[in-house]
Amino acid sequence: MRSEEFLMLADTEMGISSKDEMEALSKALLAPGSSDDLYNTPGGSLTMQSLEGMLADLTLNTTDFTLWQDMNKIKAYSTVEEYDQQIGLGISDGGFVGQIENPEFRDPDFLKQIAIVKFLSEGWTVGDVAAATNTIIDQRTRSQRAAMNRLLRNLNKSLYNGDSSLIPESIDGISATIAAKGSTQQVKDMRGGNVTMDVFNLMGQLITEGNGHVENSKLYVSPAGLQNISKIIESGAVSTGDRKIAQMGSNGITIGGKIDEVMTAYGRMTPRMDKLLGLSYESAVVPQYYDNASQTWIEGTTSDKAPSMPSIELTNAPSVTNSLFSAGTVRPSGVKYNYRVVAGNKYGRSKASVAVESTSVVAAGGGISIAITPASGDSGSKLPTYFEIYSEKVGGSGEYRLMTKVAANTSPLTVVTYVDKNDYIPGTARMFIIDQTSVGESRVMAFSQLLPIHNTDLAKVGRYSQGLINLYGVPKYYKPNILVEIRNINVDQANVNKFNLV
């Protein structure tokens, strides 16, 4: 394709109307993939055979992909994005001067940060026969819609729990960003209990002192997490006069009420229910897939390139520094616990290992050491980069929920040991409080897009059409010091809705 033909295509399908804009896009697409090879690698090019834009026919539920919907979206211009975090105004202990005396000259305090653009892509395919069949929804549209939902599902989950130390190609989510700062003030551990107004007020104070805005900040909760907030009323922590529990309507008596806001001493927080937040934490179960032949869910790998099943060995440690095991806590000491482990990489996850029970009851102040041995035959694309550890909230219950993830040792591939100190209680929820009200230089975070969500048709090589749904971008955290995580929240959940499971 000649350059003038490509420019014409760009003008009609990509919204690029000038040669300068075309050259800017070309420069970005040819940029390197990391800061390390910024000056050493020419990078790769991208050829689009067609671009359909945002697929406007897609309809999302208001409670799906909530964090992604709320995030500020800004333009990226390179695959290596540099930005500033302002952490202070500059030191000044005085400020008073003589009549003809000059003051001290200070600069504001900035941290230079680099964000590497990451690439999300999902493929779709539809056979010629299916495309020609009369159905309620066009098969091509249905396939593209499903691919976009998968992409947004993966992106939205990663905005919470993404960790580039586990999958190098992944973004760093909010939880990993908070952990990287090492601040214990930004994480509130409920230890299997319920959230309280004291917690929300304390987090509101932290946001306010960090130059954030509490008023209309977003409180991201799972469906089960939202139910937990209602217990603030039930426990009597808030006067029943603050909300109408029962009222007479034209059609009878209405009981209860929707939780529209949490009013703190520093302003109101708006709850935003996100189904995928629950799927990332309290509802996360070992990998399963739906078998059409038997019409049942079966445990197994999620990709042909996923690692093989690992094995584990448990050892009780009588005394562990900073252990949270004790007799009076949720998931207490004096009990045996079972564990299962999954190996994963950027392509998918393995089948969960066989359940292994601790050799004896865990001691108060002790822990359980989990030695994870990866499958010996894994190499190349099947090499694991991380492990997911699943355990029980109630010992012997056989209900396994995600506890935590750990990085694999890949150079060389060796045993990884994790000590369970009861830091993470399986089957409990998390909440995140984010100031999404600020924009411009005052914003807390934003998603920088090199290219927004778009479709790329691939060449037709058989009796089917296929293509890719893509998104290229990376979150930027301008004020990571006011991101808030509340973890280990008690939730009541007897089952897991598997619609979004795989």
KEMITI-808631 format. One record per residue (C-alpha): residue number from 1; residue in one letter; x, y, z. Coordinates in steps of 0.1 Angstrom, whole numbers, plus 5000, padded with zeros to 4 digits. Example, Ala and Ser with C-alpha at 12.3 -4.5 7.8 and 13.67 -1.06 7.14 Angstrom:
! KEMITI-808631
(rec 1 A (5123 4955 5078))
(rec 2 S (5137 4989 5071))
//
This chain:
! KEMITI-808631
(rec 1 M (5000 5000 5000))
(rec 2 R (5014 5034 4990))
(rec 3 S (5018 5061 5017))
(rec 4 E (4991 5083 5001))
(rec 5 E (4967 5053 5001))
(rec 6 F (4974 5046 5038))
(rec 7 L (4969 5083 5046))
(rec 8 M (4936 5082 5029))
(rec 9 L (4926 5051 5048))
(rec 10 A (4937 5067 5080))
(rec 11 D (4917 5098 5072))
(rec 12 T (4884 5078 5066))
(rec 13 E (4887 5051 5092))
(rec 14 M (4911 5063 5120))
(rec 15 G (4901 5099 5122))
(rec 16 I (4936 5111 5113))
(rec 17 S (4933 5141 5090))
(rec 18 S (4969 5154 5084))
(rec 19 K (5003 5141 5074))
(rec 20 D (5018 5154 5107))
(rec 21 E (4992 5134 5128))
(rec 22 M (5000 5103 5106))
(rec 23 E (5037 5107 5112))
(rec 24 A (5030 5111 5150))
(rec 25 L (5010 5078 5150))
(rec 26 S (5037 5061 5130))
(rec 27 K (5064 5072 5155))
(rec 28 A (5044 5059 5184))
(rec 29 L (5037 5026 5168))
(rec 30 L (5074 5021 5159))
(rec 31 A (5085 5029 5194))
(rec 32 P (5103 5003 5216))
(rec 33 G (5085 4982 5241))
(rec 34 S (5104 4992 5272))
(rec 35 S (5126 5018 5287))
(rec 36 D (5156 4994 5286))
(rec 37 D (5157 4992 5248))
(rec 38 L (5145 5028 5242))
(rec 39 Y (5176 5035 5221))
(rec 40 N (5186 5000 5211))
(rec 41 T (5156 4984 5195))
(rec 42 P (5138 4997 5164))
(rec 43 G (5105 4981 5176))
(rec 44 G (5078 4966 5155))
(rec 45 S (5052 4979 5132))
(rec 46 L (5014 4974 5131))
(rec 47 T (4994 4969 5100))
(rec 48 M (4957 4973 5102))
(rec 49 Q (4936 4959 5073))
(rec 50 S (4905 4976 5086))
(rec 51 L (4894 4995 5117))
(rec 52 E (4859 4997 5129))
(rec 53 G (4862 5021 5158))
(rec 54 M (4845 5015 5191))
(rec 55 L (4819 4990 5180))
(rec 56 A (4791 5013 5192))
(rec 57 D (4765 4985 5192))
(rec 58 L (4781 4970 5223))
(rec 59 T (4760 4974 5254))
(rec 60 L (4775 4970 5289))
(rec 61 N (4756 4966 5321))
(rec 62 T (4761 4995 5344))
(rec 63 T (4775 4972 5371))
(rec 64 D (4801 4956 5348))
(rec 65 F (4836 4971 5342))
(rec 66 T (4828 4999 5366))
(rec 67 L (4863 5010 5374))
(rec 68 W (4871 5012 5336))
(rec 69 Q (4840 5033 5330))
(rec 70 D (4849 5058 5357))
(rec 71 M (4886 5063 5348))
(rec 72 N (4898 5094 5331))
(rec 73 K (4910 5085 5296))
(rec 74 I (4939 5105 5282))
(rec 75 K (4960 5103 5250))
(rec 76 A (4994 5085 5249))
(rec 77 Y (5019 5094 5223))
(rec 78 S (5046 5067 5227))
(rec 79 T (5049 5032 5241))
(rec 80 V (5072 5046 5268))
(rec 81 E (5052 5074 5286))
(rec 82 E (5070 5097 5310))
(rec 83 Y (5050 5117 5335))
(rec 84 D (5055 5136 5368))
(rec 85 Q (5042 5129 5403))
(rec 86 Q (5042 5160 5424))
(rec 87 I (5049 5150 5460))
(rec 88 G (5054 5184 5476))
(rec 89 L (5055 5222 5471))
(rec 90 G (5091 5225 5483))
(rec 91 I (5107 5230 5517))
(rec 92 S (5100 5263 5534))
(rec 93 D (5102 5266 5572))
(rec 94 G (5102 5304 5573))
(rec 95 G (5089 5327 5548))
(rec 96 F (5095 5359 5567))
(rec 97 V (5122 5383 5553))
(rec 98 G (5136 5417 5559))
(rec 99 Q (5123 5447 5541))
(rec 100 I (5150 5445 5513))
(rec 101 E (5160 5408 5518))
(rec 102 N (5153 5382 5491))
(rec 103 P (5135 5350 5502))
(rec 104 E (5149 5314 5498))
(rec 105 F (5143 5301 5463))
(rec 106 R (5126 5267 5462))
(rec 107 D (5113 5243 5436))
(rec 108 P (5083 5220 5439))
(rec 109 D (5091 5183 5445))
(rec 110 F (5085 5160 5416))
(rec 111 L (5092 5123 5409))
(rec 112 K (5098 5113 5373))
(rec 113 Q (5079 5082 5364))
(rec 114 I (5078 5060 5333))
(rec 115 A (5047 5040 5323))
(rec 116 I (5052 5013 5296))
(rec 117 V (5022 5009 5274))
(rec 118 K (5007 4974 5275))
(rec 119 F (4988 4956 5247))
(rec 120 L (4955 4938 5252))
(rec 121 S (4941 4917 5224))
(rec 122 E (4913 4892 5220))
(rec 123 G (4905 4872 5189))
(rec 124 W (4871 4865 5173))
(rec 125 T (4860 4842 5145))
(rec 126 V (4828 4834 5127))
(rec 127 G (4821 4808 5100))
(rec 128 D (4807 4818 5067))
(rec 129 V (4777 4795 5073))
(rec 130 A (4769 4811 5107))
(rec 131 A (4773 4845 5092))
(rec 132 A (4747 4837 5065))
(rec 133 T (4722 4823 5090))
(rec 134 N (4693 4844 5101))
(rec 135 T (4696 4850 5139))
(rec 136 I (4683 4875 5163))
(rec 137 I (4718 4890 5166))
(rec 138 D (4742 4891 5137))
(rec 139 Q (4769 4864 5144))
(rec 140 R (4798 4887 5135))
(rec 141 T (4785 4913 5159))
(rec 142 R (4780 4887 5186))
(rec 143 S (4815 4874 5182))
(rec 144 Q (4830 4908 5183))
(rec 145 R (4809 4918 5213))
(rec 146 A (4821 4887 5232))
(rec 147 A (4857 4894 5223))
(rec 148 M (4854 4930 5235))
(rec 149 N (4837 4918 5267))
(rec 150 R (4866 4894 5274))
(rec 151 L (4891 4922 5268))
(rec 152 L (4873 4946 5291))
(rec 153 R (4868 4919 5317))
(rec 154 N (4906 4912 5318))
(rec 155 L (4914 4949 5318))
(rec 156 N (4890 4958 5346))
(rec 157 K (4902 4929 5368))
(rec 158 S (4938 4939 5361))
(rec 159 L (4931 4975 5372))
(rec 160 Y (4925 4960 5406))
(rec 161 N (4950 4931 5408))
(rec 162 G (4974 4934 5379))
(rec 163 D (5010 4929 5388))
(rec 164 S (5039 4931 5363))
(rec 165 S (5062 4912 5386))
(rec 166 L (5039 4882 5380))
(rec 167 I (5031 4887 5343))
(rec 168 P (5057 4912 5327))
(rec 169 E (5032 4920 5299))
(rec 170 S (5005 4931 5324))
(rec 171 I (4997 4965 5339))
(rec 172 D (5002 4972 5376))
(rec 173 G (4968 4975 5393))
(rec 174 I (4958 4996 5423))
(rec 175 S (4966 4969 5448))
(rec 176 A (5002 4964 5435))
(rec 177 T (5007 5002 5433))
(rec 178 I (4997 5006 5470))
(rec 179 A (5019 4977 5479))
(rec 180 A (5049 4992 5461))
(rec 181 K (5047 5023 5483))
(rec 182 G (5049 5001 5514))
(rec 183 S (5024 5023 5533))
(rec 184 T (5004 5004 5560))
(rec 185 Q (4981 5035 5564))
(rec 186 Q (4966 5030 5529))
(rec 187 V (4955 4994 5537))
(rec 188 K (4929 4986 5563))
(rec 189 D (4927 4950 5573))
(rec 190 M (4893 4940 5586))
(rec 191 R (4905 4905 5597))
(rec 192 G (4873 4888 5586))
(rec 193 G (4851 4914 5602))
(rec 194 N (4827 4940 5588))
(rec 195 V (4834 4975 5576))
(rec 196 T (4825 5004 5599))
(rec 197 M (4819 5041 5596))
(rec 198 D (4851 5045 5617))
(rec 199 V (4870 5029 5588))
(rec 200 F (4854 5051 5561))
(rec 201 N (4861 5082 5582))
(rec 202 L (4897 5072 5588))
(rec 203 M (4903 5066 5550))
(rec 204 G (4885 5099 5543))
(rec 205 Q (4910 5117 5566))
(rec 206 L (4939 5100 5547))
(rec 207 I (4926 5112 5513))
(rec 208 T (4920 5147 5526))
(rec 209 E (4955 5151 5541))
(rec 210 G (4970 5138 5508))
(rec 211 N (4953 5167 5489))
(rec 212 G (4926 5144 5475))
(rec 213 H (4888 5150 5474))
(rec 214 V (4865 5128 5494))
(rec 215 E (4833 5144 5482))
(rec 216 N (4819 5121 5454))
(rec 217 S (4850 5099 5455))
(rec 218 K (4842 5063 5444))
(rec 219 L (4840 5033 5467))
(rec 220 Y (4844 5002 5445))
(rec 221 V (4827 4972 5460))
(rec 222 S (4817 4937 5448))
(rec 223 P (4780 4926 5451))
(rec 224 A (4789 4908 5483))
(rec 225 G (4809 4938 5495))
(rec 226 L (4779 4961 5490))
(rec 227 Q (4758 4937 5511))
(rec 228 N (4785 4940 5539))
(rec 229 I (4781 4978 5540))
(rec 230 S (4744 4973 5548))
(rec 231 K (4755 4957 5581))
(rec 232 I (4766 4991 5593))
(rec 233 I (4728 4998 5597))
(rec 234 E (4719 4963 5610))
(rec 235 S (4746 4964 5637))
(rec 236 G (4733 4997 5651))
(rec 237 A (4765 5015 5643))
(rec 238 V (4743 5041 5625))
(rec 239 S (4710 5052 5640))
(rec 240 T (4680 5037 5623))
(rec 241 G (4667 5073 5621))
(rec 242 D (4693 5080 5595))
(rec 243 R (4675 5058 5570))
(rec 244 K (4639 5047 5565))
(rec 245 I (4639 5010 5571))
(rec 246 A (4602 5007 5563))
(rec 247 Q (4578 5031 5546))
(rec 248 M (4542 5030 5534))
(rec 249 G (4538 5033 5497))
(rec 250 S (4508 5033 5473))
(rec 251 N (4512 4996 5467))
(rec 252 G (4521 4985 5503))
(rec 253 I (4550 4986 5527))
(rec 254 T (4586 4990 5513))
(rec 255 I (4614 4977 5535))
(rec 256 G (4651 4984 5532))
(rec 257 G (4667 5008 5508))
(rec 258 K (4695 5012 5483))
(rec 259 I (4728 5025 5495))
(rec 260 D (4735 5055 5473))
(rec 261 E (4763 5071 5494))
(rec 262 V (4784 5068 5525))
(rec 263 M (4786 5101 5542))
(rec 264 T (4819 5106 5561))
(rec 265 A (4831 5135 5581))
(rec 266 Y (4850 5147 5550))
(rec 267 G (4824 5142 5523))
(rec 268 R (4803 5116 5507))
(rec 269 M (4817 5085 5490))
(rec 270 T (4796 5070 5462))
(rec 271 P (4795 5031 5462))
(rec 272 R (4802 5017 5427))
(rec 273 M (4793 4980 5425))
(rec 274 D (4817 4961 5402))
(rec 275 K (4809 4924 5396))
(rec 276 L (4845 4917 5385))
(rec 277 L (4859 4929 5417))
(rec 278 G (4843 4900 5435))
(rec 279 L (4856 4876 5408))
(rec 280 S (4891 4889 5414))
(rec 281 Y (4890 4881 5451))
(rec 282 E (4863 4865 5473))
(rec 283 S (4847 4846 5444))
(rec 284 A (4880 4835 5427))
(rec 285 V (4880 4797 5424))
(rec 286 V (4905 4772 5408))
(rec 287 P (4904 4773 5369))
(rec 288 Q (4874 4756 5353))
(rec 289 Y (4859 4755 5319))
(rec 290 Y (4825 4746 5306))
(rec 291 D (4823 4713 5287))
(rec 292 N (4796 4715 5260))
(rec 293 A (4795 4677 5256))
(rec 294 S (4786 4670 5292))
(rec 295 Q (4772 4704 5299))
(rec 296 T (4791 4706 5332))
(rec 297 W (4820 4727 5346))
(rec 298 I (4853 4708 5347))
(rec 299 E (4886 4717 5364))
(rec 300 G (4914 4721 5339))
(rec 301 T (4938 4743 5321))
(rec 302 T (4926 4775 5304))
(rec 303 S (4951 4775 5275))
(rec 304 D (4972 4750 5255))
(rec 305 K (5002 4772 5264))
(rec 306 A (4994 4773 5301))
(rec 307 P (5019 4756 5325))
(rec 308 S (5014 4721 5337))
(rec 309 M (5000 4713 5371))
(rec 310 P (5025 4720 5400))
(rec 311 S (5028 4700 5432))
(rec 312 I (5031 4712 5468))
(rec 313 E (5045 4701 5501))
(rec 314 L (5034 4716 5535))
(rec 315 T (5055 4721 5566))
(rec 316 N (5042 4736 5599))
(rec 317 A (5063 4764 5613))
(rec 318 P (5058 4768 5651))
(rec 319 S (5068 4805 5652))
(rec 320 V (5067 4830 5623))
(rec 321 T (5075 4867 5625))
(rec 322 N (5044 4889 5621))
(rec 323 S (5021 4859 5621))
(rec 324 L (4984 4867 5624))
(rec 325 F (4973 4832 5634))
(rec 326 S (4956 4832 5668))
(rec 327 A (4927 4814 5686))
(rec 328 G (4903 4843 5684))
(rec 329 T (4904 4853 5647))
(rec 330 V (4886 4843 5616))
(rec 331 R (4906 4813 5602))
(rec 332 P (4920 4806 5636))
(rec 333 S (4950 4787 5649))
(rec 334 G (4945 4752 5663))
(rec 335 V (4931 4740 5629))
(rec 336 K (4944 4721 5599))
(rec 337 Y (4941 4737 5565))
(rec 338 N (4941 4724 5530))
(rec 339 Y (4958 4741 5500))
(rec 340 R (4958 4739 5462))
(rec 341 V (4981 4757 5438))
(rec 342 V (4978 4768 5402))
(rec 343 A (5007 4777 5379))
(rec 344 G (5001 4806 5354))
(rec 345 N (5016 4827 5327))
(rec 346 K (5004 4853 5303))
(rec 347 Y (4986 4827 5282))
(rec 348 G (4965 4810 5309))
(rec 349 R (4965 4789 5341))
(rec 350 S (4971 4752 5348))
(rec 351 K (4948 4727 5365))
(rec 352 A (4949 4731 5403))
(rec 353 S (4972 4708 5422))
(rec 354 V (4959 4679 5443))
(rec 355 A (4947 4692 5477))
(rec 356 V (4972 4688 5505))
(rec 357 E (4964 4692 5542))
(rec 358 S (4988 4707 5567))
(rec 359 T (5007 4680 5587))
(rec 360 S (4993 4693 5620))
(rec 361 V (4972 4722 5634))
(rec 362 V (4987 4756 5629))
(rec 363 A (5001 4771 5661))
(rec 364 A (4992 4805 5674))
(rec 365 G (5019 4828 5662))
(rec 366 G (5030 4802 5637))
(rec 367 G (5024 4795 5600))
(rec 368 I (5023 4769 5572))
(rec 369 S (5052 4768 5548))
(rec 370 I (5041 4758 5512))
(rec 371 A (5068 4745 5489))
(rec 372 I (5056 4748 5453))
(rec 373 T (5074 4726 5427))
(rec 374 P (5067 4735 5391))
(rec 375 A (5062 4707 5365))
(rec 376 S (5097 4696 5353))
(rec 377 G (5087 4695 5316))
(rec 378 D (5076 4731 5313))
(rec 379 S (5096 4753 5290))
(rec 380 G (5093 4780 5264))
(rec 381 S (5057 4793 5262))
(rec 382 K (5046 4769 5289))
(rec 383 L (5070 4783 5315))
(rec 384 P (5052 4795 5346))
(rec 385 T (5057 4831 5357))
(rec 386 Y (5036 4830 5388))
(rec 387 F (5016 4807 5411))
(rec 388 E (4981 4812 5426))
(rec 389 I (4976 4798 5461))
(rec 390 Y (4941 4786 5471))
(rec 391 S (4930 4776 5506))
(rec 392 E (4900 4773 5529))
(rec 393 K (4884 4799 5551))
(rec 394 V (4871 4771 5573))
(rec 395 G (4895 4742 5577))
(rec 396 G (4883 4710 5562))
(rec 397 S (4854 4727 5544))
(rec 398 G (4867 4718 5509))
(rec 399 E (4857 4753 5497))
(rec 400 Y (4888 4767 5480))
(rec 401 R (4892 4805 5473))
(rec 402 L (4921 4825 5461))
(rec 403 M (4944 4835 5489))
(rec 404 T (4974 4852 5472))
(rec 405 K (4998 4850 5442))
(rec 406 V (5035 4846 5442))
(rec 407 A (5062 4850 5415))
(rec 408 A (5078 4819 5400))
(rec 409 N (5116 4813 5400))
(rec 410 T (5123 4810 5363))
(rec 411 S (5161 4814 5359))
(rec 412 P (5164 4785 5365))
(rec 413 L (5129 4770 5372))
(rec 414 T (5131 4760 5409))
(rec 415 V (5109 4755 5440))
(rec 416 V (5091 4785 5454))
(rec 417 T (5083 4787 5491))
(rec 418 Y (5055 4808 5505))
(rec 419 V (5047 4810 5543))
(rec 420 D (5010 4814 5551))
(rec 421 K (5009 4838 5581))
(rec 422 N (4971 4844 5577))
(rec 423 D (4977 4878 5560))
(rec 424 Y (4951 4870 5534))
(rec 425 I (4919 4852 5544))
(rec 426 P (4904 4832 5515))
(rec 427 G (4868 4840 5506))
(rec 428 T (4869 4876 5520))
(rec 429 A (4863 4907 5499))
(rec 430 R (4882 4939 5491))
(rec 431 M (4871 4974 5486))
(rec 432 F (4890 5003 5470))
(rec 433 I (4884 5040 5475))
(rec 434 I (4895 5063 5446))
(rec 435 D (4892 5100 5441))
(rec 436 Q (4879 5101 5405))
(rec 437 T (4866 5137 5408))
(rec 438 S (4899 5154 5400))
(rec 439 V (4910 5161 5365))
(rec 440 G (4939 5178 5348))
(rec 441 E (4970 5182 5369))
(rec 442 S (4951 5174 5401))
(rec 443 R (4939 5140 5389))
(rec 444 V (4948 5109 5410))
(rec 445 M (4950 5084 5382))
(rec 446 A (4942 5081 5345))
(rec 447 F (4944 5056 5317))
(rec 448 S (4967 5067 5289))
(rec 449 Q (4957 5052 5256))
(rec 450 L (4980 5049 5226))
(rec 451 L (4950 5035 5207))
(rec 452 P (4915 5031 5221))
(rec 453 I (4895 4999 5217))
(rec 454 H (4894 4990 5180))
(rec 455 N (4888 4961 5157))
(rec 456 T (4913 4947 5132))
(rec 457 D (4901 4923 5105))
(rec 458 L (4926 4896 5096))
(rec 459 A (4931 4882 5061))
(rec 460 K (4905 4855 5051))
(rec 461 V (4923 4822 5048))
(rec 462 G (4893 4798 5051))
(rec 463 R (4855 4796 5052))
(rec 464 Y (4854 4819 5081))
(rec 465 S (4862 4855 5090))
(rec 466 Q (4883 4865 5120))
(rec 467 G (4898 4895 5136))
(rec 468 L (4912 4911 5168))
(rec 469 I (4898 4935 5194))
(rec 470 N (4926 4956 5207))
(rec 471 L (4934 4982 5233))
(rec 472 Y (4969 4997 5238))
(rec 473 G (4974 5017 5270))
(rec 474 V (4986 5019 5306))
(rec 475 P (4973 5034 5339))
(rec 476 K (4992 5064 5353))
(rec 477 Y (4991 5070 5391))
(rec 478 Y (4997 5107 5399))
(rec 479 K (4987 5105 5436))
(rec 480 P (4994 5069 5447))
(rec 481 N (4996 5081 5483))
(rec 482 I (4958 5085 5485))
(rec 483 L (4947 5052 5469))
(rec 484 V (4929 5031 5496))
(rec 485 E (4924 4994 5499))
(rec 486 I (4902 4977 5525))
(rec 487 R (4908 4939 5527))
(rec 488 N (4897 4907 5544))
(rec 489 I (4861 4919 5546))
(rec 490 N (4836 4893 5558))
(rec 491 V (4810 4884 5531))
(rec 492 D (4782 4859 5530))
(rec 493 Q (4783 4839 5498))
(rec 494 A (4771 4803 5494))
(rec 495 N (4778 4800 5457))
(rec 496 V (4798 4815 5428))
(rec 497 N (4780 4828 5397))
(rec 498 K (4801 4813 5369))
(rec 499 F (4789 4835 5340))
(rec 500 N (4821 4856 5340))
(rec 501 L (4843 4828 5354))
(rec 502 V (4863 4820 5322))
//
